[in-house]
Amino acid sequence: AAPLILEGVRTAAVQSVGLTAVAALIGAGGLGWFIFQGLGQAAADLILLGAIPIIVLALLVDAVMRAIITLATPKGLGVGKQ
């Protein structure tokens, strides 16, 4: 059951990184501030300044979680490469 639980944790972790931009709506700042400023000013450079680091962080969290899941999965239970 541990691999399935960790898959859920991976999904939640990636979603939380992706949704940090929404925190700018309540004045929390962060990278989302650049996105919303860019949307308000129609400035693609500001949008990308906030969006690209969020994408990179989400991909990094996903890769780390996948590695953890691979290490936590017993050899006989893996799906795919055996």
Buried (B, 14 or more C-beta within 10 A) or exposed (E): EEBEEBBEEBEEBBEEBBEBBEBBEEEEEBBBBBBBBBEEEEEEEBBBBBBEEBEEBBEEBBEEBEEEBEEEBEEEEEEEEE
